Amino acid sequence: MGSPMSRRRLFGLGSLGAMAAAMGGCTFLMTRSVKAVDAAPPPPPPPPVSVRVSRGIRLHMIQTGWVAVKREHRAFNGPPALRLPAIMASRNWTEWMPITAFVIEHPEGLIVVDTGETARIADPGYTACDSMTGTFYNRNLQFVVTPEDEIAPQMIRLGLSPGQVRQVVMTHLHSDHMGGMSSFPNARVFVSDAARQGHAGALMCRLPSGVAYAPVTYAERNVGVFANTMALTADGTVYLVPTPGHARGHQSVLIVDEGKSLCLVGDAAFSLDQIQSGEIGGIVENHADAVRSVGILKRQFDAFGTIMLPTHDPGNASRLGGA
């Protein structure tokens, strides 16, 4: 994981690393002291939000802790080539943002979409799959997660058995999405081929052993405005849709039933506001792909009124209240 190729992946195949050096050197930017999060320590996460999407589908939104990032991580309006140096050099933090995972109760079985964060993130060595990835996480992200916040104990408190989960969808392999993967030993795990090859910030060394990976194969099948989709259920109500940009192989989940639609966005956007405005997150691996993905999410929202649920958007609960 410490090879030159892994470092190039983290810094956008080399060009961003060169730009960082021009701004004063990667070593300086990665090791300079930074302020802690300005906000007070966050409260315990709120209880899960559970809604009936349709007669056959129930959705549970589970917050597995809190994360704060550099403001330029969430949004950066400068030249794309400067986004990573801007994040590393910044002393400005966002407020605490939720880390969300979802469980879909479907007649065909339980489907988990992202697995949230683990309390092990408090160990500085947990993210050190290679030195550059570990340093980036430790200097530019802050987490508050307890063992009780993790997805498995929260599911059990809801009366849902992690052992009965039949499918797990990973939007991508950043730590705050994959922390609970080992909780679902009997599930088939859907990770795109591009993501499984490793992408910027992916914690490949933390992938649990013995995972039953399922192939992700998109077909030319229109669902909403998405031209390429993969059905996860035989009844055609839950689909994988490609939304790359934030990370290679990033994917989202679209639920469509009884005239309603919801999209579990992952990190294709950090908020509904970004989808509506077209603002692109600062931490994107491919800017052009991110622009296309945010654009198609906006078209889906405009055309169908789809309820958009990004992983870190505190407005999700209020939107689900009207589902």
Protein Blocks (a to p, Z undefined) as FASTA:
>chain_A
ZZmklmmmmnonolmmmmmmmnnpjklmmmmccdddfbdcdddddddddddfblmbccdd
ddebdcdddfklmpccbdfklmmmmmmmpcbdcddddddddddddfkbccdehjbjafkl
mpmklmmmbfklmmmmmmmcccdddfklpmklmmmmnopafklpmbdcdfblcfklmmmm
mmmmmbccdddfklmnopehiafklpcghiacdddddddddehjbfbdcdfbfnlpaccd
ddehjbghiacddddeehiacddebjmbfbfklmmnopacfbdfblklmmmmmmmmmmmm
mmnopacddfklcklmmmmmmZZ
